[in-house]
Amino acid sequence: MFSSLEVPTVELGGVNISRFDFDTTMQWIEGRLQRNEFTQVATANMDFLNLCSNQPRVKEILNRQCHLVTADGMPLLWLARAVGLPIRERVAGSDMLAKVAAVAARLKLRVFFLGGDARVTPAAVRVLREQIPNLRVAGMNCERFDENDPKKVGAIVEEIRLSRADVLFVALGCPKQERFIAHNREQLNVRFAMGVGGTFDFIAGFRRRAPRWMQRVGMEWACRMIQEPRRLAPRYMNNLVCLARLTAMAASSRIFQH
């Protein structure tokens, strides 16, 4: 039922963002998994929209090769309201990964974990195995690699293919993880692939997520910046400028429409 359901979207910064709520998103994904239809999912935040403003290839992957792009960040919900097409709720990759893994386990599907590092990824897999005892782990690879090295990329793709994985979680950061899936989708031979950013870190407990109240009011970025100020402060400043620009464009568009 849900695998063939058309995904309602709203265009934000040139990217088609799903308006599904969390439960409908999970039902849609389960339907795709049951029908063995290849699915690429991305979880977009303001960083994605900012990248898309100057990297057309990233925008093309999100709009033409991803089957679902969720709103992973409250600023996207604010933007959607500004254009008059509200999104019901945030659908974050950090919440989705364990749910998708549980669906995979119920359907007896094999899961591969790519990315993270040698300390984080095995710890995240251990936590998931404790939470989901019947989880079938096809394998994991947390090596750092150059995506422009065809020999190395080919070896990793072959490892995933030989593992007979059905579900692939890729934690290489945006946009590397989206490019990896899009460029190798035929050779990977999986039925579902999703870029998950830093979610392995959250599951393993190496980074703390913001409390629920901060997530609801759009302040999760503050909690993350306290933990990693040097890395995240410049990114969040750029994202703030992008949010202001897109909000102004959305407001102008609505004025002219009326």
Secondary structure, DSSP 8 states (H G I E B T S, - for coil): --TT----EEEETTEEEE---HHHHHHHHHHHHHTT--EEEEEE-HHHHHHHTT-HHHHHIIIII-SEEEE-SHHHHHHHHHTT---SS---HHHHHHHHHHHHHHTT-EEEEEES-TTHHHHHHHHHHHHSTT-EEEEEE-----TT-HHHHHHHHHHHHHTT-SEEEEES-TTHHHHHHHHHHHHH--SEEEE-TTHHHHHHTSS----HHHHHTT-HHHHHHHHSHHHHHHHHHHHHHHHHHHHHHHHHHHHHH-
